[in-house]
Amino acid sequence: MSPSPAPIPLFEPRLRGNEWRYVKDCLDTGWVSSVGAYVRRFEEETARRLGFQHAVAAVNGTSALHAALLVSGVGPGDEVILPSVTFIAPANAVRYVGAHPVLMDAEPDYFQIDVEKTLDFLKKECRWSRGALRNKSSGRRVRALMPVDVLGHPADVRPLREAAKKYGLLLLQDASESLGSRYRGGPTGRGADIACLSFNGNKLVTTGGGGMLLTDDAAWAAKARHLTTQAKTDPIEYIHDEVGYNYRLTNVLAALGLAQLEQLDGFVTRKRRAAARYAKALRGIQGLTPMREAPWARGTYWMYTIRVDEKRYGLDARTLLRRLARRGIMTRPIWQPLHLSKAHKGAQSYRCESAELLYREALSLPSSVALSDAQQDRIVTALRS
Ligand SMILES: Cc1ncc(COP(=O)(O)O)c(C=O)c1O
């Protein structure tokens, strides 16, 4: 009997650049903690790539989002509009500051926040009162739009930016999944008041765990640095002027991040090539819809996600997931839409019809940077049969 082929993971990091060298440098010099040259270099290089003036590294993407809300002044009783189809972290961060998420539907083509419905909500469900935009049903002040670029594809933020300007809202973009992607010719996140990134182990650029906040606002950046280092006001004395957080990334992890960032363009090239191969192969399979790219986007296909139409394909997404798992191929459904999540029970949602359809039908296929043609062919053969 021939041995069964090696399992194909959903996503594996690729650490083949200067990672060892830079981390060894930290260990050799003893600069392992949150002060050190690599933190600064990682911040500067990320800011340069994304076209921001300032970057503040953090222990993870969730803490970067938390800090973004704190420094931009979103607080108790405020509302933040974000998509229902996303990993839960941005909605949790909204709750950390005592604000309320308002959960918006996704559009079904690219899985991103539905811009039309968002604009509709602002126009029809909110009104201007006492110098601010307020949600008619809750009476609360709407403070921010928080689009989340999901699955490595940018959200259509231009109309959201215009709406933010019109209604006096903040635009806080969660670009955790889209580093390396481009939106209307510029890097993802650019143009937001604050953009946040995650360098979690499953991200295209990883530090194992890490995150970053990017902004052009010098005062917000300074405040973020302050808050993420326990709000200490004196370099020697232990004096603090408010309740801060221990959120700063360590030099060792920043060293890893810098080495990873150096390889980002190559990663994106590989990912886009694999996406094109997936698309070509899947087009011939009835009932499977390949991942799409909007005309204004150049995505990274961070998680290559297809839709499975049960009637036409003959299997639903979750049965397919189990069958592929039996063949050693790891896939996963997308996140439970947040308006269905117990964690955000009671949060207002707006016309989340597509979100539920996507939740039923979406399946992310193996998406490692190093996915080989042979592995991909094995996946496609399994999907065909
Ligand atoms: C869209 C999004 N936002 C935020 C996060 C949170 O980042 P972290 O896990 O680094 O806290 C993640 C992923 O991990 C994410 O995918």
The ligand as a Tripos MOL2 file, in Angstrom:
@<TRIPOS>MOLECULE
LIG
   16    16     1     0     0
SMALL
NO_CHARGES

@<TRIPOS>ATOM
      1 C1         -9.5570   41.2880   10.3890 C.3       1 LIG1
      2 C2         -8.7620   41.0260   11.6120 C.ar      1 LIG1
      3 N1         -8.7290   41.9590   12.5700 N.ar      1 LIG1
      4 C3         -8.0170   41.7780   13.6850 C.ar      1 LIG1
      5 C4         -7.3160   40.6310   13.8980 C.ar      1 LIG1
      6 C5         -6.6660   40.4700   15.2200 C.3       1 LIG1
      7 O1         -5.3330   40.3400   15.1530 O.3       1 LIG1
      8 P1         -4.5220   39.5570   16.2810 P.3       1 LIG1
      9 O2         -4.8640   38.1200   16.1750 O.co2     1 LIG1
     10 O3         -3.1230   39.8560   15.8910 O.co2     1 LIG1
     11 O4         -4.8990   40.1640   17.5780 O.co2     1 LIG1
     12 C6         -7.3060   39.6280   12.9170 C.ar      1 LIG1
     13 C7         -6.5930   38.3650   13.0140 C.2       1 LIG1
     14 O5         -5.9990   37.8010   13.7460 O.2       1 LIG1
     15 C8         -8.0630   39.8190   11.7500 C.ar      1 LIG1
     16 O6         -8.1010   38.8800   10.8120 O.3       1 LIG1
@<TRIPOS>BOND
     1     1     2 1
     2     2     3 ar
     3     2    15 ar
     4     3     4 ar
     5     4     5 ar
     6     5     6 1
     7     5    12 ar
     8     6     7 1
     9     7     8 1
    10     8     9 2
    11     8    10 1
    12     8    11 1
    13    12    13 1
    14    12    15 ar
    15    13    14 2
    16    15    16 1
@<TRIPOS>SUBSTRUCTURE
     1 LIG1         1 GROUP 0 **** ****
